[in-house]
């Protein structure tokens, strides 16, 4: 039987979200400044966008503790657009943009297409029925009127996790590896709050994007 330590393993709170969000905006800004061509901009923007998502959740933490129902609904929608639509679409596109021509790029392109399809599918569902956010067990739980169909789940994971693992760049593969590992850990320890918790872990891990820009030189080749 699992122990209760995992419930206290992270301090999920407005402070954690605001602190993480602020740090990631700074890291993302550094990545963008290091980008040397437009093809690197989508990947460079990943930490900055994760930072914005965490700042939205920080505001949501505060609004859920007040009577500001309208603000909570808007912040929930903004956060959910990131988690359900933006990431399965943008992550594989960012990896595709970095990839040199070849078989890997074609495979990543197919994953990007799948990510765009599942992002559109989930956007359509959210347009039909709003997502509801609730504080439960010290975490924020996002309640959907729908559930992820098996095919949608597979396409999402291929886009968000496997696409970076296919990259020719070792630094990008490390990002994909730890994102995938965090997914498994979240599914085991935090399944009830999967969306919020996995996005938090993924946000923290997005600092690994800096590895590509820190080690990359104009003559560096994929490895």
Secondary structure, 3 states (H helix, E strand, C coil): CCCCHHHHCCCCCHHHHHHHHHHHHHHHHHHHHHCCCHHHHHHHHHHHHHHHHHHHHHHHHHHHCCCCHHHHHHHHHHHHHHHHHHHHHHHHHHHHHHCCCCHHHHHHHHHHHHHHHHHHHHHHHHHHCCCEEEEECCEEEEECCCCCCHHHHHHHHHHHHHHHHHCCCHHHHHHHHHHHHHHHHHHHHCHHHHHHHHHHHHHHHHHHHHHHHHHCCCCCCCC
